[in-house]
Amino acid sequence: QKEVEQDPGPLSVPEGAIVSLNCTYSNSAFQYFMWYRQYSRKGPELLMYTYSSGNKEDGRFTAQVDKSSKYISLFIRDSQPSDSATYLCAMGYNFNKFYFGSGTKLNVKP
Amino acid sequence: DAGVTQSPTHLIKTRGQQVTLRCSPKSGHDTVSWYQQALGQGPQFIFQYYEEEERQRGNFPDRFSGHQFPNYSSELNVNALLLGDSALYLCASSHTKWETDTEAFFGQGTRLTVV
């Protein structure tokens, strides 16, 4: 079993839709949870990071962590074509080593 | 602020050869981690350097080695290249404070093709 599971998609939505991206994990010791956005042939760009459980909001993005269910989510409101990318979840015990999901490819259609 | 810079951006090598990839961390950062990202997969942790020493290592063979210099820049070396080493190699930098780090920022990566 992989440490982190993420649906690869692709996920296709119309512009303006609310997008929900999710990851599950198996290691209850994970404390740090991150979401990265990666455009084709580029390095990952940090979107959000949360420590332990709870919600965090930044503009159109909301990250949620449910440690009891070992489940994390990223919501994108009012999605734009420029949001089309691969979204990677990552987590770890600390910032020394991250375990990544395989990424979900998102396509926002104009 | 230049961010995390990696060189070269692309590289083609032959099986059995050796390769060196370079990374300069973001200004103010002192910790460098290296990841391997195969096509269609998430990045996998190779190792992390702090204070010029390897602090933690992932599940990669000894063919993968690294170095960190006094200016915090880092090199990743891969010996005896295999076709399966073809991937995007990513460098991430962060700043170690006490026992926890700040967020990690990634460079654009070096795309290595082994033929």
gemmi code that builds the backbone of each chain (N, CA, C; Angstrom):
import gemmi

chains = {
    "A": [
        ("GLN", (0.840, -1.192, 0.000), (0.000, 0.000, 0.000), (0.879, 1.248, 0.000)),
        ("LYS", (0.546, 2.189, -0.893), (1.307, 3.422, -0.946), (1.014, 4.254, 0.293)),
        ("GLU", (2.012, 5.092, 0.664), (1.816, 5.995, 1.813), (0.700, 6.986, 1.544)),
        ("VAL", (0.639, 7.472, 0.305), (-0.331, 8.506, -0.075), (-1.024, 8.085, -1.355)),
        ("GLU", (-2.351, 8.122, -1.349), (-3.135, 7.758, -2.530), (-3.855, 8.994, -3.053)),
        ("GLN", (-3.795, 9.157, -4.377), (-4.438, 10.317, -5.005), (-4.993, 9.878, -6.345)),
        ("ASP", (-6.236, 10.216, -6.616), (-6.866, 9.871, -7.885), (-6.176, 10.649, -9.006)),
        ("PRO", (-5.657, 9.957, -10.033), (-4.907, 10.653, -11.086), (-5.759, 11.482, -12.033)),
        ("GLY", (-7.106, 11.275, -12.005), (-7.952, 11.983, -12.949), (-7.786, 11.411, -14.358)),
        ("PRO", (-7.944, 12.207, -15.421), (-8.092, 13.660, -15.351), (-9.487, 14.093, -14.897)),
        ("LEU", (-9.535, 15.269, -14.298), (-10.769, 15.875, -13.847), (-11.047, 17.074, -14.740)),
        ("SER", (-12.198, 17.062, -15.401), (-12.534, 18.125, -16.341), (-13.769, 18.856, -15.840)),
        ("VAL", (-13.683, 20.180, -15.672), (-14.795, 20.973, -15.147), (-14.969, 22.227, -15.989)),
        ("PRO", (-16.166, 22.816, -15.990), (-16.360, 24.086, -16.702), (-15.826, 25.248, -15.860)),
        ("GLU", (-15.442, 26.300, -16.519), (-14.979, 27.510, -15.840), (-16.025, 27.980, -14.839)),
        ("GLY", (-15.566, 28.369, -13.631), (-16.465, 28.842, -12.595), (-16.917, 27.768, -11.628)),
        ("ALA", (-16.648, 26.514, -11.939), (-17.065, 25.415, -11.062), (-16.212, 25.372, -9.796)),
        ("ILE", (-16.752, 24.708, -8.780), (-15.980, 24.418, -7.564), (-15.317, 23.062, -7.769)),
        ("VAL", (-14.010, 23.034, -7.537), (-13.240, 21.810, -7.729), (-12.872, 21.233, -6.367)),
        ("SER", (-12.992, 19.941, -6.240), (-12.598, 19.246, -5.021), (-11.541, 18.205, -5.361)),
        ("LEU", (-10.369, 18.342, -4.752), (-9.266, 17.400, -4.960), (-8.961, 16.741, -3.622)),
        ("ASN", (-8.664, 15.452, -3.653), (-8.538, 14.710, -2.401), (-7.344, 13.762, -2.390)),
        ("CYS", (-6.882, 13.480, -1.183), (-5.850, 12.466, -0.967), (-6.164, 11.717, 0.313)),
        ("THR", (-5.825, 10.447, 0.314), (-5.881, 9.662, 1.541), (-4.478, 9.182, 1.872)),
        ("TYR", (-4.247, 8.900, 3.135), (-2.922, 8.454, 3.539), (-3.050, 7.399, 4.621)),
        ("SER", (-1.951, 6.684, 4.837), (-2.027, 5.543, 5.753), (-1.286, 5.791, 7.069)),
        ("ASN", (-0.358, 6.750, 7.101), (0.495, 6.945, 8.258), (-0.070, 8.022, 9.184)),
        ("SER", (-0.558, 7.614, 10.347), (-1.187, 8.558, 11.258), (-0.184, 9.531, 11.888)),
        ("ALA", (1.110, 9.310, 11.690), (2.125, 10.204, 12.261), (2.342, 11.466, 11.433)),
        ("PHE", (1.796, 11.515, 10.236), (1.960, 12.714, 9.414), (1.332, 13.916, 10.101)),
        ("GLN", (2.083, 15.034, 10.110), (1.625, 16.244, 10.769), (1.545, 17.433, 9.807)),
        ("TYR", (2.333, 17.397, 8.755), (2.397, 18.501, 7.805), (1.768, 18.078, 6.495)),
        ("PHE", (0.917, 18.940, 5.965), (0.166, 18.606, 4.760), (0.263, 19.779, 3.790)),
        ("MET", (0.632, 19.467, 2.563), (0.846, 20.499, 1.563), (0.108, 20.178, 0.277)),
        ("TRP", (-0.219, 21.206, -0.453), (-0.726, 21.084, -1.817), (0.180, 21.883, -2.738)),
        ("TYR", (0.595, 21.220, -3.814), (1.414, 21.856, -4.828), (0.675, 21.825, -6.159)),
        ("ARG", (0.923, 22.836, -6.986), (0.419, 22.874, -8.346), (1.621, 22.745, -9.270)),
        ("GLN", (1.469, 21.900, -10.284), (2.571, 21.690, -11.220), (2.061, 21.812, -12.647)),
        ("TYR", (2.575, 22.785, -13.359), (2.281, 22.917, -14.784), (3.222, 21.998, -15.545)),
        ("SER", (2.815, 21.680, -16.770), (3.554, 20.717, -17.569), (5.022, 21.122, -17.695)),
        ("ARG", (5.914, 20.176, -17.378), (7.359, 20.355, -17.533), (7.925, 21.463, -16.640)),
        ("LYS", (7.228, 21.762, -15.539), (7.726, 22.757, -14.575), (7.853, 22.111, -13.205)),
        ("GLY", (8.527, 22.797, -12.283), (8.617, 22.316, -10.914), (7.334, 22.586, -10.147)),
        ("PRO", (7.069, 21.846, -9.080), (5.865, 22.076, -8.260), (5.923, 23.442, -7.570)),
        ("GLU", (4.752, 24.089, -7.490), (4.613, 25.399, -6.860), (3.750, 25.225, -5.617)),
        ("LEU", (4.258, 25.652, -4.459), (3.512, 25.488, -3.215), (2.269, 26.376, -3.208)),
        ("LEU", (1.107, 25.755, -2.969), (-0.158, 26.495, -2.877), (-0.547, 26.733, -1.421)),
        ("MET", (-0.570, 25.671, -0.651), (-1.067, 25.751, 0.723), (-0.291, 24.757, 1.572)),
        ("TYR", (-0.115, 25.108, 2.856), (0.352, 24.087, 3.776), (-0.375, 24.245, 5.104)),
        ("THR", (-0.696, 23.140, 5.723), (-1.376, 23.142, 7.012), (-0.637, 22.205, 7.958)),
        ("TYR", (-0.713, 22.533, 9.215), (-0.115, 21.714, 10.261), (-1.243, 21.074, 11.055)),
        ("SER", (-1.187, 19.771, 11.186), (-2.177, 18.988, 11.913), (-3.548, 19.130, 11.256)),
        ("SER", (-4.607, 19.102, 12.007), (-5.955, 19.117, 11.436), (-6.465, 20.535, 11.245)),
        ("GLY", (-7.594, 20.633, 10.531), (-8.261, 21.908, 10.409), (-8.313, 22.414, 8.994)),
        ("ASN", (-8.820, 23.625, 8.850), (-8.991, 24.259, 7.549), (-8.066, 25.455, 7.410)),
        ("LYS", (-7.733, 25.748, 6.179), (-6.955, 26.943, 5.890), (-7.439, 27.509, 4.576)),
        ("GLU", (-7.657, 28.814, 4.528), (-8.184, 29.447, 3.323), (-7.207, 30.494, 2.821)),
        ("ASP", (-7.063, 30.546, 1.488), (-6.206, 31.553, 0.871), (-6.811, 31.909, -0.484)),
        ("GLY", (-7.533, 33.021, -0.511), (-8.176, 33.434, -1.758), (-9.217, 32.421, -2.199)),
        ("ARG", (-9.073, 31.900, -3.402), (-10.033, 30.928, -3.933), (-9.744, 29.497, -3.461)),
        ("PHE", (-8.684, 29.304, -2.708), (-8.261, 27.970, -2.296), (-8.545, 27.720, -0.810)),
        ("THR", (-9.073, 26.522, -0.518), (-9.289, 26.094, 0.855), (-8.730, 24.685, 1.015)),
        ("ALA", (-7.887, 24.513, 2.031), (-7.332, 23.192, 2.333), (-7.959, 22.684, 3.611)),
        ("GLN", (-8.318, 21.412, 3.603), (-8.891, 20.776, 4.786), (-8.109, 19.523, 5.121)),
        ("VAL", (-7.910, 19.289, 6.407), (-7.233, 18.088, 6.876), (-8.136, 17.419, 7.902)),
        ("ASP", (-8.427, 16.150, 7.700), (-9.194, 15.340, 8.656), (-8.296, 14.186, 9.078)),
        ("LYS", (-7.586, 14.354, 10.185), (-6.624, 13.334, 10.598), (-7.324, 12.067, 11.076)),
        ("SER", (-8.541, 12.199, 11.589), (-9.243, 11.004, 12.069), (-9.572, 10.066, 10.913)),
        ("SER", (-9.830, 10.639, 9.744), (-10.140, 9.841, 8.551), (-8.922, 9.661, 7.654)),
        ("LYS", (-7.807, 10.298, 7.991), (-6.589, 10.279, 7.161), (-6.950, 10.720, 5.737)),
        ("TYR", (-7.504, 11.917, 5.652), (-8.070, 12.414, 4.396), (-7.809, 13.908, 4.327)),
        ("ILE", (-7.264, 14.370, 3.196), (-7.084, 15.801, 3.020), (-7.721, 16.233, 1.709)),
        ("SER", (-8.150, 17.485, 1.662), (-8.843, 18.006, 0.492), (-8.338, 19.394, 0.145)),
        ("LEU", (-8.444, 19.714, -1.126), (-8.202, 21.074, -1.605), (-9.416, 21.469, -2.444)),
        ("PHE", (-10.025, 22.603, -2.080), (-11.161, 23.130, -2.828), (-10.716, 24.382, -3.578)),
        ("ILE", (-11.122, 24.450, -4.832), (-10.858, 25.636, -5.643), (-12.199, 26.223, -6.041)),
        ("ARG", (-12.450, 27.449, -5.603), (-13.701, 28.127, -5.966), (-13.512, 28.931, -7.244)),
        ("ASP", (-14.607, 29.129, -7.981), (-14.571, 29.945, -9.202), (-13.361, 29.554, -10.068)),
        ("SER", (-13.293, 28.291, -10.435), (-12.128, 27.788, -11.154), (-11.948, 28.512, -12.491)),
        ("GLN", (-10.699, 28.702, -12.864), (-10.314, 29.416, -14.083), (-9.502, 28.494, -14.997)),
        ("PRO", (-9.511, 28.760, -16.308), (-8.678, 27.948, -17.207), (-7.205, 27.930, -16.782)),
        ("SER", (-6.735, 29.020, -16.167), (-5.341, 29.072, -15.715), (-5.073, 28.130, -14.540)),
        ("ASP", (-6.137, 27.575, -13.940), (-5.964, 26.587, -12.865), (-5.673, 25.200, -13.428)),
        ("SER", (-5.775, 25.049, -14.744), (-5.510, 23.752, -15.365), (-4.053, 23.365, -15.153)),
        ("ALA", (-3.852, 22.269, -14.447), (-2.510, 21.830, -14.050), (-2.664, 20.489, -13.345)),
        ("THR", (-1.552, 19.943, -12.913), (-1.575, 18.761, -12.048), (-1.405, 19.213, -10.605)),
        ("TYR", (-2.267, 18.716, -9.735), (-2.228, 19.090, -8.316), (-1.690, 17.911, -7.510)),
        ("LEU", (-0.653, 18.183, -6.753), (0.019, 17.167, -5.957), (-0.218, 17.428, -4.474)),
        ("CYS", (-0.651, 16.398, -3.760), (-0.669, 16.525, -2.314), (0.654, 15.950, -1.782)),
        ("ALA", (1.092, 16.472, -0.655), (2.335, 15.998, -0.044), (2.175, 16.083, 1.461)),
        ("MET", (2.828, 15.199, 2.175), (2.715, 15.198, 3.624), (3.952, 14.579, 4.243)),
        ("GLY", (4.123, 14.849, 5.557), (5.289, 14.301, 6.230), (5.200, 14.484, 7.730)),
        ("TYR", (6.178, 13.868, 8.430), (6.266, 14.022, 9.882), (6.790, 15.414, 10.215)),
        ("ASN", (7.636, 15.921, 9.356), (8.223, 17.245, 9.496), (8.586, 17.693, 8.094)),
        ("PHE", (9.386, 18.749, 7.992), (9.723, 19.223, 6.657), (10.989, 18.578, 6.111)),
        ("ASN", (11.484, 17.551, 6.778), (12.694, 16.906, 6.285), (12.437, 15.999, 5.093)),
        ("LYS", (11.238, 15.448, 4.998), (10.955, 14.457, 3.962), (9.465, 14.449, 3.689)),
        ("PHE", (9.112, 14.648, 2.424), (7.705, 14.646, 2.044), (7.372, 13.385, 1.277)),
        ("TYR", (6.136, 12.911, 1.491), (5.592, 11.813, 0.704), (4.514, 12.424, -0.196)),
        ("PHE", (4.666, 12.212, -1.499), (3.759, 12.823, -2.463), (2.749, 11.817, -2.979)),
        ("GLY", (1.548, 12.336, -3.316), (0.627, 11.569, -4.123), (1.092, 11.609, -5.572)),
        ("SER", (0.418, 10.844, -6.417), (0.834, 10.770, -7.827), (0.311, 11.943, -8.653)),
        ("GLY", (-0.559, 12.779, -8.044), (-1.056, 13.963, -8.733), (-2.387, 13.739, -9.417)),
        ("THR", (-3.237, 14.768, -9.399), (-4.508, 14.771, -10.126), (-4.426, 15.837, -11.208)),
        ("LYS", (-4.677, 15.422, -12.440), (-4.642, 16.364, -13.552), (-5.998, 17.043, -13.676)),
        ("LEU", (-6.017, 18.368, -13.598), (-7.244, 19.165, -13.676), (-7.273, 19.953, -14.969)),
        ("ASN", (-8.430, 19.906, -15.643), (-8.637, 20.694, -16.853), (-9.881, 21.545, -16.649)),
        ("VAL", (-9.718, 22.866, -16.680), (-10.845, 23.784, -16.540), (-11.163, 24.331, -17.925)),
        ("LYS", (-12.351, 24.006, -18.416), (-12.730, 24.394, -19.777), (-13.369, 25.776, -19.800)),
        ("PRO", (-12.946, 26.637, -20.749), (-13.533, 27.985, -20.829), (-15.015, 27.915, -21.216)),
    ],
    "B": [
        ("ASP", (14.495, 38.314, -5.755), (14.789, 36.989, -5.193), (14.735, 35.963, -6.335)),
        ("ALA", (15.864, 35.264, -6.558), (15.966, 34.375, -7.706), (15.212, 33.090, -7.490)),
        ("GLY", (14.826, 32.756, -6.270), (14.177, 31.483, -6.035), (15.182, 30.351, -6.128)),
        ("VAL", (14.687, 29.142, -6.253), (15.540, 27.969, -6.359), (15.935, 27.778, -7.823)),
        ("THR", (17.217, 27.709, -8.086), (17.668, 27.539, -9.468), (18.396, 26.222, -9.620)),
        ("GLN", (18.120, 25.545, -10.747), (18.740, 24.267, -11.039), (19.394, 24.314, -12.410)),
        ("SER", (20.486, 23.582, -12.527), (21.141, 23.493, -13.826), (21.721, 22.091, -14.014)),
        ("PRO", (21.802, 21.602, -15.258), (21.176, 22.196, -16.434), (19.676, 21.934, -16.430)),
        ("THR", (18.951, 22.465, -17.406), (17.508, 22.224, -17.479), (17.206, 20.888, -18.143)),
        ("HIS", (18.021, 20.524, -19.110), (17.865, 19.247, -19.802), (19.227, 18.594, -19.959)),
        ("LEU", (19.217, 17.267, -19.996), (20.463, 16.524, -20.109), (20.167, 15.164, -20.732)),
        ("ILE", (20.993, 14.763, -21.669), (20.888, 13.414, -22.248), (22.199, 12.691, -21.989)),
        ("LYS", (22.082, 11.499, -21.379), (23.273, 10.705, -21.056), (23.077, 9.277, -21.556)),
        ("THR", (24.175, 8.566, -21.680), (24.155, 7.176, -22.112), (24.229, 6.258, -20.900)),
        ("ARG", (23.592, 5.109, -21.005), (23.662, 4.120, -19.922), (25.099, 3.903, -19.470)),
        ("GLY", (25.282, 3.808, -18.155), (26.610, 3.565, -17.608), (27.391, 4.827, -17.288)),
        ("GLN", (26.968, 5.949, -17.850), (27.684, 7.193, -17.578), (27.336, 7.737, -16.205)),
        ("GLN", (28.008, 8.811, -15.843), (27.773, 9.484, -14.581), (27.250, 10.893, -14.875)),
        ("VAL", (26.429, 11.430, -13.966), (25.864, 12.766, -14.178), (25.902, 13.553, -12.874)),
        ("THR", (26.077, 14.868, -12.999), (26.028, 15.770, -11.843), (25.005, 16.869, -12.106)),
        ("LEU", (24.083, 17.018, -11.207), (23.065, 18.064, -11.291), (23.311, 19.061, -10.169)),
        ("ARG", (22.972, 20.337, -10.419), (23.296, 21.392, -9.467), (22.059, 22.172, -9.033)),
        ("CYS", (22.121, 22.684, -7.819), (20.987, 23.417, -7.252), (21.497, 24.559, -6.384)),
        ("SER", (20.925, 25.728, -6.578), (21.180, 26.866, -5.687), (19.899, 27.178, -4.937)),
        ("PRO", (19.917, 27.157, -3.620), (18.678, 27.356, -2.873), (18.215, 28.812, -2.911)),
        ("LYS", (16.981, 28.998, -2.517), (16.398, 30.332, -2.378), (17.201, 31.111, -1.331)),
        ("SER", (17.294, 32.412, -1.545), (18.024, 33.266, -0.610), (17.475, 33.105, 0.807)),
        ("GLY", (18.370, 32.899, 1.765), (17.955, 32.728, 3.161), (17.703, 31.288, 3.563)),
        ("HIS", (17.714, 30.397, 2.599), (17.501, 28.974, 2.883), (18.826, 28.249, 3.038)),
        ("ASP", (18.848, 27.245, 3.932), (20.091, 26.543, 4.210), (19.968, 25.033, 4.037)),
        ("THR", (18.803, 24.569, 3.644), (18.538, 23.129, 3.567), (18.097, 22.790, 2.144)),
        ("VAL", (18.680, 21.742, 1.602), (18.364, 21.339, 0.228), (17.952, 19.875, 0.213)),
        ("SER", (16.818, 19.618, -0.449), (16.339, 18.247, -0.624), (16.279, 17.949, -2.107)),
        ("TRP", (16.503, 16.698, -2.463), (16.430, 16.270, -3.858), (15.310, 15.234, -4.004)),
        ("TYR", (14.565, 15.364, -5.101), (13.480, 14.448, -5.410), (13.620, 13.981, -6.851)),
        ("GLN", (13.137, 12.750, -7.100), (13.056, 12.210, -8.461), (11.588, 12.082, -8.833)),
        ("GLN", (11.216, 12.635, -9.990), (9.828, 12.534, -10.443), (9.786, 11.838, -11.796)),
        ("ALA", (9.329, 10.597, -11.803), (9.134, 9.866, -13.046), (7.869, 10.385, -13.727)),
        ("LEU", (7.771, 10.177, -15.026), (6.642, 10.688, -15.801), (5.323, 10.150, -15.255)),
        ("GLY", (4.394, 11.055, -14.962), (3.081, 10.647, -14.482), (3.034, 10.267, -13.015)),
        ("GLN", (4.131, 10.466, -12.308), (4.199, 10.112, -10.887), (4.478, 11.337, -10.030)),
        ("GLY", (4.261, 11.200, -8.741), (4.645, 12.258, -7.821), (6.130, 12.175, -7.504)),
        ("PRO", (6.717, 13.263, -7.029), (8.134, 13.248, -6.663), (8.417, 12.237, -5.548)),
        ("GLN", (9.601, 11.607, -5.625), (10.046, 10.689, -4.571), (11.317, 11.236, -3.949)),
        ("PHE", (11.357, 11.233, -2.637), (12.461, 11.806, -1.868), (13.734, 10.988, -2.055)),
        ("ILE", (14.827, 11.677, -2.420), (16.119, 10.994, -2.557), (16.929, 11.184, -1.277)),
        ("PHE", (17.240, 12.457, -0.950), (17.936, 12.779, 0.293), (17.865, 14.271, 0.560)),
        ("GLN", (18.294, 14.638, 1.775), (18.300, 16.036, 2.201), (19.661, 16.380, 2.804)),
        ("TYR", (20.127, 17.599, 2.502), (21.394, 18.087, 3.041), (21.182, 19.322, 3.891)),
        ("TYR", (21.855, 19.321, 5.021), (21.839, 20.461, 5.937), (23.204, 20.515, 6.614)),
        ("GLU", (23.768, 21.703, 6.722), (25.099, 21.886, 7.307), (26.113, 20.952, 6.653)),
        ("GLU", (26.002, 20.849, 5.336), (26.945, 20.098, 4.501), (26.945, 18.592, 4.766)),
        ("GLU", (25.902, 18.109, 5.440), (25.823, 16.673, 5.699), (24.466, 16.131, 5.245)),
        ("GLU", (24.453, 14.885, 4.868), (23.207, 14.216, 4.501), (22.423, 13.966, 5.776)),
        ("ARG", (21.259, 14.570, 5.881), (20.479, 14.479, 7.117), (19.487, 13.313, 7.079)),
        ("GLN", (18.941, 13.069, 5.899), (17.978, 11.979, 5.777), (18.034, 11.451, 4.347)),
        ("ARG", (17.722, 10.184, 4.183), (17.825, 9.566, 2.870), (16.589, 8.727, 2.598)),
        ("GLY", (16.141, 8.753, 1.354), (15.025, 7.920, 0.945), (15.524, 6.578, 0.453)),
        ("ASN", (14.662, 5.829, -0.192), (14.966, 4.476, -0.621), (15.604, 4.476, -2.010)),
        ("PHE", (16.801, 5.013, -2.101), (17.543, 5.064, -3.360), (18.901, 4.404, -3.154)),
        ("PRO", (19.411, 3.736, -4.212), (20.699, 3.030, -4.071), (21.860, 4.004, -3.903)),
        ("ASP", (23.004, 3.418, -3.541), (24.204, 4.223, -3.297), (24.734, 4.897, -4.556)),
        ("ARG", (24.215, 4.496, -5.725), (24.616, 5.183, -6.966), (24.239, 6.655, -6.919)),
        ("PHE", (23.278, 6.973, -6.067), (22.844, 8.365, -5.889), (23.596, 8.943, -4.687)),
        ("SER", (24.341, 9.990, -4.937), (25.081, 10.635, -3.859), (24.977, 12.136, -4.029)),
        ("GLY", (25.324, 12.850, -2.979), (25.180, 14.294, -3.049), (26.243, 15.018, -2.258)),
        ("HIS", (26.132, 16.320, -2.327), (27.080, 17.173, -1.611), (26.423, 18.521, -1.397)),
        ("GLN", (26.754, 19.145, -0.267), (26.324, 20.521, -0.042), (27.559, 21.364, 0.259)),
        ("PHE", (27.601, 22.518, -0.314), (28.749, 23.412, -0.187), (28.502, 24.453, 0.903)),
        ("PRO", (29.566, 25.134, 1.354), (29.392, 26.143, 2.411), (28.396, 27.239, 2.066)),
        ("ASN", (28.189, 27.519, 0.781), (27.216, 28.553, 0.394), (25.806, 27.967, 0.271)),
        ("TYR", (25.614, 26.753, 0.742), (24.331, 26.023, 0.789), (23.917, 25.408, -0.540)),
        ("SER", (24.606, 25.719, -1.635), (24.260, 25.068, -2.894), (24.568, 23.576, -2.793)),
        ("SER", (24.006, 22.816, -3.726), (24.108, 21.368, -3.612), (24.271, 20.722, -4.974)),
        ("GLU", (24.855, 19.542, -4.984), (24.967, 18.717, -6.179), (24.364, 17.353, -5.912)),
        ("LEU", (23.762, 16.807, -6.967), (23.297, 15.421, -6.957), (24.116, 14.683, -8.001)),
        ("ASN", (24.738, 13.586, -7.611), (25.508, 12.764, -8.530), (24.838, 11.403, -8.669)),
        ("VAL", (24.766, 10.940, -9.908), (24.249, 9.601, -10.153), (25.285, 8.852, -10.990)),
        ("ASN", (25.743, 7.724, -10.486), (26.728, 6.899, -11.183), (26.045, 5.744, -11.907)),
        ("ALA", (26.764, 5.182, -12.886), (26.300, 3.973, -13.579), (24.834, 4.097, -13.981)),
        ("LEU", (24.531, 5.116, -14.753), (23.153, 5.430, -15.119), (22.430, 4.255, -15.761)),
        ("LEU", (21.174, 4.097, -15.356), (20.271, 3.105, -15.938), (19.167, 3.823, -16.696)),
        ("LEU", (18.533, 3.095, -17.623), (17.427, 3.696, -18.362), (16.347, 4.200, -17.398)),
        ("GLY", (16.138, 3.468, -16.315), (15.116, 3.821, -15.331), (15.410, 5.074, -14.532)),
        ("ASP", (16.621, 5.615, -14.686), (16.953, 6.864, -14.004), (16.417, 8.079, -14.764)),
        ("SER", (15.872, 7.859, -15.945), (15.283, 8.958, -16.712), (14.105, 9.535, -15.935)),
        ("ALA", (14.165, 10.820, -15.647), (13.143, 11.449, -14.806), (13.420, 12.938, -14.722)),
        ("LEU", (12.490, 13.645, -14.072), (12.701, 15.040, -13.712), (13.273, 15.060, -12.298)),
        ("TYR", (14.437, 15.668, -12.133), (15.064, 15.733, -10.819), (14.829, 17.129, -10.237)),
        ("LEU", (14.204, 17.133, -9.090), (13.779, 18.375, -8.470), (14.581, 18.657, -7.212)),
        ("CYS", (14.918, 19.909, -7.045), (15.596, 20.369, -5.843), (14.606, 21.237, -5.074)),
        ("ALA", (14.532, 21.046, -3.774), (13.673, 21.869, -2.921), (14.527, 22.491, -1.832)),
        ("SER", (14.302, 23.767, -1.560), (15.066, 24.416, -0.492), (14.133, 24.888, 0.612)),
        ("SER", (14.674, 24.923, 1.804), (13.931, 25.374, 2.979), (14.925, 25.892, 4.005)),
        ("HIS", (14.386, 26.417, 5.105), (15.248, 26.957, 6.154), (14.968, 26.181, 7.442)),
        ("THR", (15.982, 25.594, 8.013), (15.826, 24.830, 9.241), (15.835, 25.766, 10.441)),
        ("LYS", (14.764, 25.737, 11.184), (14.691, 26.517, 12.428), (14.416, 25.538, 13.557)),
        ("TRP", (15.315, 25.486, 14.481), (15.172, 24.542, 15.577), (15.010, 23.149, 15.002)),
        ("GLU", (13.902, 22.467, 15.297), (13.744, 21.101, 14.813), (12.790, 21.002, 13.631)),
        ("THR", (12.198, 22.110, 13.214), (11.263, 22.058, 12.091), (11.686, 23.059, 11.028)),
        ("ASP", (11.312, 22.806, 9.835), (11.690, 23.656, 8.724), (10.528, 24.542, 8.302)),
        ("THR", (10.840, 25.550, 7.569), (9.809, 26.325, 6.897), (9.365, 25.558, 5.662)),
        ("GLU", (8.412, 26.151, 4.960), (7.920, 25.501, 3.746), (9.049, 25.272, 2.751)),
        ("ALA", (8.907, 24.244, 1.952), (9.900, 23.922, 0.932), (9.449, 24.450, -0.425)),
        ("PHE", (10.372, 25.095, -1.116), (10.104, 25.629, -2.450), (10.942, 24.864, -3.463)),
        ("PHE", (10.317, 24.526, -4.571), (10.975, 23.713, -5.584), (11.535, 24.561, -6.713)),
        ("GLY", (12.616, 24.056, -7.296), (13.126, 24.604, -8.534), (12.354, 24.042, -9.719)),
        ("GLN", (12.778, 24.430, -10.920), (12.087, 23.996, -12.140), (12.485, 22.594, -12.563)),
        ("GLY", (13.551, 22.086, -11.976), (13.937, 20.716, -12.255), (14.939, 20.568, -13.387)),
        ("THR", (15.607, 19.440, -13.403), (16.485, 19.022, -14.496), (15.895, 17.759, -15.092)),
        ("ARG", (15.590, 17.822, -16.378), (15.038, 16.629, -17.043), (16.196, 15.803, -17.572)),
        ("LEU", (16.377, 14.624, -17.013), (17.451, 13.715, -17.409), (16.879, 12.596, -18.258)),
        ("THR", (17.452, 12.406, -19.421), (17.085, 11.294, -20.301), (18.299, 10.398, -20.445)),
        ("VAL", (18.127, 9.115, -20.143), (19.201, 8.133, -20.288), (18.865, 7.253, -21.486)),
        ("VAL", (19.797, 7.186, -22.442), (19.544, 6.408, -23.674), (20.519, 5.238, -23.791)),
    ],
}
model = gemmi.Model(1)
for chain_id, residues in chains.items():
    chain = gemmi.Chain(chain_id)
    for i, (resn, *xyz) in enumerate(residues, 1):
        res = gemmi.Residue()
        res.name, res.seqid = resn, gemmi.SeqId(i, " ")
        for name, pos in zip(("N", "CA", "C"), xyz):
            atom = gemmi.Atom()
            atom.name, atom.element = name, gemmi.Element(name[0])
            atom.pos, atom.b_iso = gemmi.Position(*pos), 0.0
            res.add_atom(atom)
        chain.add_residue(res)
    model.add_chain(chain)
structure = gemmi.Structure()
structure.add_model(model)
structure.setup_entities()
